[in-house]
């Protein structure tokens, strides 16, 4: 291309007459073919409609491209016919009017217009317009919009998202997402991801989930309403579903599997690592509306004969795999609860101090058969972050965290607000 330019919106150039350098008409601009570029998605070809034919012109042949003129080098008017291939991405056909994820704003939006700019000799996507101004421009009513704004003495706000913050929702388009967008998508709060998944079409959900690591995907799935997450897990590739379940906390994985048909749940358990499957299977054996059904059987424990130094080393080694790391529970050889020690005490105590000297002896606990209301009352009364769950023989089976119990009792809308 022989001339640089600043920016141009796609709505300004679609349908514009395309000429050669002699001024002869070739046709009208119908679309642009996109490919993954060095830093931004870039145009590889322009598509020109010439009567009933579509012509395929390489970007390198384009001499001028702006809102006033689109011209092609040379004096010819005949070019190769456009032959669409599977996987090809066209700007107007595939991106304009499509839903995308604004990863910076953590929401699903629609593309009303697209801003293009020059970068290293290529025409690239710089941003997408999701606002009213873009829609008016697209419909050819931007003049009216300006008059209304002048009358109201208030400008129509521009709402543009830089392409680095865009995650397309189509599997084919997702390869145009930049690394920054993919990284930010993975860093979103699971509740925000769940809201996005809830607000997109079913076939787009796969794109979002496959853009995430298994742990983040699992957290997002657990945040979904049971009916939707059951449908997603039932239709997902079984190997992928089992990988996601393995990365979830056992109690969360049990929640998800408990809503699936028994045959499907068993299939996924069989695909999981034996140790992970066993932890989840134990939880599934408890009644749903009991402390056993709510508890997480992954928690920090130390033997009652350990010293503070030994206990701290053990806690440090196991903490990455444990959800709740505020306390370590002190158990005897029969897994009966002897006390609880805080991480603070382990940090400040001399390494040789026996844990039995720094632990709290009388630990508030609940029975595995207690109802959720009793667990909630216990946590609220004693202001606990987590409460141990014991069986009939006083052996410790798991913990119910304050998050677990609040999730059950808070109305859905309030739960979403709490996570915001």
C-alpha positions in Angstrom: 0.0 0.0 0.0 1.4 3.3 -1.0 -0.4 5.7 1.4 -0.8 5.6 5.2 -3.9 6.9 7.0 -5.0 7.3 10.5 -8.3 5.4 11.2 -11.5 4.6 9.4 -14.7 2.9 10.5 -15.8 -0.1 8.4 -19.3 1.4 8.0 -17.7 4.4 6.1 -16.2 2.2 3.4 -18.5 -0.8 2.9 -20.4 -0.4 -0.4 -17.9 2.3 -1.6 -16.9 2.2 -5.2 -13.4 0.6 -5.8 -11.4 2.0 -8.7 -8.0 1.3 -10.3 -5.3 4.0 -10.6 -6.8 5.2 -13.9 -10.1 5.9 -12.2 -11.9 3.1 -13.8 -14.6 1.4 -11.7 -13.8 -2.2 -10.6 -16.9 -2.7 -8.3 -18.0 -2.0 -4.8 -16.3 -3.0 -1.5 -18.2 -6.0 -0.1 -16.0 -7.3 2.7 -12.5 -7.7 4.1 -10.7 -11.0 4.7 -9.0 -11.1 8.1 -6.0 -13.1 9.4 -4.0 -13.2 12.6 -1.4 -10.5 12.4 1.7 -9.6 14.3 0.0 -7.5 16.9 -3.6 -7.1 15.7 -5.9 -9.0 13.3 -5.0 -7.7 9.8 -6.6 -7.6 6.4 -5.2 -10.1 3.9 -7.6 -9.4 1.0 -10.4 -7.1 0.1 -13.6 -8.6 -1.6 -15.1 -6.5 -4.3 -18.5 -7.1 -5.8 -18.5 -6.7 -9.6 -22.0 -7.2 -10.8 -22.8 -10.8 -9.9 -19.2 -11.7 -9.2 -17.0 -11.4 -6.1 -13.4 -10.5 -6.7 -10.5 -11.4 -4.4 -7.8 -8.7 -4.3 -4.7 -9.1 -2.1 -4.1 -6.2 0.4 -0.7 -5.6 -1.2 -2.5 -4.5 -4.4 -4.5 -1.8 -2.5 -3.1 1.7 -3.2 -5.5 3.9 -1.2 -8.0 3.0 1.5 -10.0 5.7 3.3 -13.5 7.0 3.7 -13.2 9.0 0.5 -11.6 6.6 -1.9 -10.6 2.9 -2.3 -8.2 2.3 -5.2 -6.2 -0.6 -6.5 -2.7 -0.4 -8.1 -2.5 -1.0 -11.8 -5.0 -0.3 -14.6 -6.8 -3.6 -14.7 -10.4 -4.3 -13.6 -10.3 -8.1 -13.7 -9.1 -10.1 -10.7 -9.4 -13.6 -9.3 -12.9 -14.7 -8.2 -13.5 -15.0 -4.5 -13.8 -18.6 -3.4 -14.8 -18.9 0.2 -12.9 -21.5 2.3 -13.9 -23.1 5.6 -12.4 -21.2 8.5 -12.0 -18.0 6.6 -12.9 -14.9 8.6 -14.7 -12.0 6.9 -15.1 -8.7 8.8 -18.6 -7.8 7.8 -20.0 -11.3 7.7 -18.4 -12.7 10.8 -17.6 -9.8 13.2 -20.1 -7.0 12.6 -23.3 -7.4 14.6 -21.8 -10.3 16.5 -21.7 -10.7 20.3 -18.2 -10.5 21.9 -16.9 -10.4 25.5 -15.6 -7.1 26.7 -13.0 -8.7 29.0 -12.2 -5.3 30.6 -15.8 -4.6 31.5 -16.6 -8.3 32.1 -19.8 -8.2 30.0 -21.2 -9.4 26.7 -21.7 -6.7 24.1 -22.6 -6.4 20.4 -20.3 -5.0 17.7 -22.0 -2.0 16.0 -19.0 -0.8 14.0 -15.3 -1.5 13.7 -12.4 0.9 13.7 -9.5 0.1 11.3 -6.1 1.6 11.2 -2.7 1.2 9.5 0.0 -0.8 11.2 3.3 -1.8 9.4 1.7 -1.5 6.0 -1.4 -3.6 6.9 -4.9 -2.6 7.7 -5.7 -3.9 11.2 -8.6 -3.9 13.6 -7.9 -1.4 16.3 -11.2 -1.4 18.2 -14.9 -2.2 18.1 -17.7 0.3 18.7 -20.5 -1.0 20.9 -22.3 2.3 21.5 -25.2 4.3 20.1 -22.8 6.5 18.1 -21.5 3.4 16.3 -25.0 2.2 15.5 -26.1 5.6 14.2 -23.0 5.8 12.0 -23.6 2.3 10.7 -27.2 3.1 9.8 -26.2 6.4 8.2 -27.9 8.5 10.8 -24.9 10.0 12.5 -25.8 13.4 11.1 -29.1 13.2 12.9 -27.3 12.0 16.0 -25.2 15.1 16.0 -28.2 17.4 15.6 -29.9 15.7 18.5 -26.8 16.0 20.6 -26.5 19.7 19.7 -30.1 20.2 20.6 -29.7 18.5 24.0 -26.3 20.1 24.5 -24.9 16.8 25.3 -22.6 14.6 23.2 -23.6 11.0 22.4 -20.9 9.1 24.3 -18.4 7.0 22.4 -18.2 3.4 23.5 -15.2 1.7 21.9 -13.3 -1.3 23.1 -9.7 -1.8 22.1 -9.2 -5.1 20.3 -6.8 -6.2 23.0 -9.8 -6.4 25.3 -12.0 -8.3 22.9 -12.7 -12.1 23.2 -14.8 -13.3 20.2 -17.4 -15.9 21.0 -17.2 -17.9 17.8 -14.8 -20.8 17.8 -13.4 -19.7 14.4 -13.0 -16.1 15.5 -11.4 -16.9 18.8 -8.0 -17.3 17.0 -8.1 -13.6 16.4 -8.2 -12.8 20.1 -5.0 -11.3 21.5 -3.0 -12.8 24.3 -4.0 -10.0 26.7 -7.8 -10.7 26.1 -7.3 -14.4 26.7 -5.3 -13.8 29.9 -7.8 -11.3 31.2 -10.7 -13.7 30.5 -8.9 -16.3 32.7 -8.4 -13.7 35.5 -12.1 -12.7 35.7 -14.0 -13.5 38.8 -15.9 -16.8 38.4 -19.2 -15.0 39.1 -18.5 -12.6 36.2 -17.7 -15.6 33.9 -20.9 -17.3 35.0 -22.9 -14.2 34.1 -21.2 -14.1 30.7 -21.9 -17.8 30.1 -25.6 -17.3 31.1 -26.0 -14.5 28.6 -24.6 -16.1 25.5 -26.0 -18.7 23.1 -25.4 -22.3 23.9 -23.0 -22.9 21.0 -20.8 -20.0 22.2 -20.3 -21.4 25.6 -17.6 -23.9 24.4 -15.5 -21.0 23.1 -15.5 -19.4 26.5 -14.8 -22.6 28.4 -12.0 -23.7 26.1 -10.3 -20.3 26.5 -10.0 -20.9 30.2 -7.7 -23.2 32.2 -9.5 -26.2 33.8 -9.5 -24.7 37.3 -11.1 -21.4 36.2 -13.6 -23.2 34.0 -14.6 -25.4 37.0 -15.1 -22.3 39.2 -17.2 -20.6 36.6 -19.3 -23.8 36.0 -20.0 -24.1 39.7 -21.3 -20.6 39.8 -24.0 -21.4 37.2 -27.6 -22.3 38.0 -27.8 -26.1 38.4 -30.0 -26.5 35.3 -27.5 -24.8 33.0 -24.4 -26.4 34.5 -26.0 -29.8 34.2 -26.8 -29.2 30.5 -23.2 -28.0 29.9 -21.5 -30.9 31.7 -23.8 -33.4 30.0 -23.0 -32.2 26.5 -19.3 -31.5 27.1 -16.6 -33.9 25.9 -16.3 -36.4 28.7 -12.5 -36.1 28.9 -12.6 -32.3 29.2 -15.4 -32.5 31.7 -13.4 -35.0 33.9 -10.3 -32.7 33.7 -12.4 -29.8 34.9 -13.9 -31.7 37.7 -10.4 -32.8 38.9 -9.4 -29.2 39.3 -12.5 -28.3 41.3 -12.8 -28.5 45.1 -14.2 -31.9 46.0 -17.4 -30.4 47.4 -18.0 -28.3 44.3 -17.3 -31.2 42.0 -19.8 -33.3 44.1 -22.4 -30.5 43.7 -22.0 -30.7 39.9 -22.0 -34.5 39.7 -24.9 -34.8 42.1 -27.1 -33.0 39.6 -26.1 -35.2 36.6 -27.8 -38.4 35.6 -26.2 -41.3 37.6 -24.8 -43.0 34.5 -23.1 -39.8 33.3 -21.8 -39.0 36.8 -20.3 -42.4 37.1 -18.7 -42.2 33.6 -16.9 -38.9 34.6 -15.8 -40.4 37.9 -14.3 -43.3 36.1 -12.2 -41.0 33.9 -10.8 -39.1 36.9 -7.7 -39.8 38.9 -8.6 -42.5 41.5 -7.7 -40.3 44.5 -9.8 -37.4 43.2 -12.7 -39.6 42.3 -12.6 -41.3 45.8 -12.8 -37.9 47.6 -15.8 -36.9 45.5 -17.5 -40.3 45.8 -17.3 -40.0 49.6 -19.2 -36.7 49.5 -21.8 -38.0 47.1 -22.7 -40.7 49.7 -24.1 -38.1 52.1 -27.6 -36.7 52.0 -27.6 -33.4 50.1 -29.4 -31.4 52.8 -27.0 -32.3 55.6 -23.6 -31.1 56.9 -22.1 -34.1 55.2 -23.7 -33.0 51.9 -22.3 -29.5 52.3 -18.8 -30.2 53.6 -15.5 -30.2 51.8 -13.3 -33.2 52.7 -10.1 -31.4 51.7 -8.7 -29.7 54.7 -5.4 -29.2 56.5 -4.5 -31.6 59.3 -1.6 -32.3 61.5 -0.9 -35.1 63.9 -1.2 -34.3 67.6 2.4 -35.4 68.2 3.8 -32.8 65.8 5.8 -29.7 66.7 5.0 -26.2 65.4 7.9 -26.4 63.0 6.8 -29.8 61.6 3.2 -28.7 61.4 4.1 -25.5 59.5 6.2 -27.4 57.0 3.3 -29.8 56.5 0.8 -27.0 56.0 3.1 -25.2 53.6 3.5 -28.4 51.5 -0.2 -29.1 51.3 -1.7 -25.5 51.2 -1.7 -25.2 47.3 -4.2 -28.1 47.2 -6.5 -26.9 50.0 -9.3 -24.3 49.7 -9.4 -23.1 53.3 -5.9 -22.5 54.9 -6.7 -20.4 57.9 -6.6 -23.3 60.3 -4.9 -26.7 60.7 -7.0 -29.3 62.5 -5.1 -31.5 65.0 -6.1 -35.1 64.8 -5.1 -38.2 66.8 -4.2 -41.6 65.2 -7.9 -42.5 64.9 -8.7 -39.2 63.1 -10.5 -37.8 66.0 -10.4 -34.1 66.4 -8.2 -32.9 69.3 -8.0 -29.2 68.5 -7.4 -26.5 66.0 -4.3 -24.3 65.5 -4.2 -21.1 63.5 -1.5 -20.3 60.9 -0.6 -17.3 63.0 0.3 -19.5 66.0 2.4 -21.8 63.8 4.2 -18.8 62.4 5.0 -17.1 65.7 5.7 -20.1 67.9 9.2 -21.6 68.3 9.6 -24.5 66.0 10.1 -27.1 68.8 6.8 -26.1 70.5 4.3 -29.1 70.5 1.1 -28.2 68.6 -0.9 -29.4 71.6 0.4 -26.4 73.6 -0.7 -23.8 71.0 -3.9 -25.4 69.8 -7.4 -24.5 70.9 -8.7 -27.6 72.7 -12.5 -27.1 72.7 -13.4 -26.9 69.1 -17.0 -26.1 68.0 -18.1 -28.8 65.6 -21.3 -30.1 63.9 -22.5 -33.7 63.2 -22.4 -35.1 59.7 -26.2 -35.5 59.9 -27.0 -31.9 61.1 -29.3 -29.9 58.9 -28.0 -26.8 57.0 -30.0 -24.5 59.3 -28.1 -25.8 62.3 -24.8 -25.4 60.6 -25.6 -21.8 59.7 -26.7 -21.1 63.2 -23.4 -22.6 64.6 -21.2 -20.6 62.2 -23.1 -17.4 63.0 -23.2 -17.9 66.7 -19.4 -18.6 67.1 -18.3 -16.3 64.2 -16.5 -19.1 62.4 -14.7 -19.1 59.1 -15.2 -22.9 58.9 -16.7 -25.6 61.1 -15.5 -29.2 61.4 -17.9 -32.0 60.6 -17.7 -35.1 62.7 -19.2 -38.6 62.4 -20.9 -40.6 65.1 -17.5 -41.7 66.5 -16.2 -38.1 66.7 -13.9 -38.7 63.7 -13.4 -35.6 61.5 -14.8 -36.0 58.0 -14.6 -32.5 56.6 -15.4 -28.8 57.0 -18.2 -26.5 56.0 -16.9 -23.0 55.2 -18.8 -19.8 55.7 -18.9 -19.5 51.9 -20.4 -22.9 51.5 -23.3 -22.2 53.9 -23.9 -18.6 52.6 -24.1 -19.9 49.1 -26.9 -22.2 50.1 -28.9 -19.6 51.9 -28.3 -16.3 50.1 -30.8 -15.5 47.4 -29.3 -15.8 43.9 -29.3 -12.0 43.3 -27.6 -11.3 46.6 -25.0 -14.0 46.0 -24.1 -12.3 42.7 -23.9 -8.9 44.4 -21.7 -10.4 47.1 -19.2 -11.7 44.5 -19.2 -8.4 42.6 
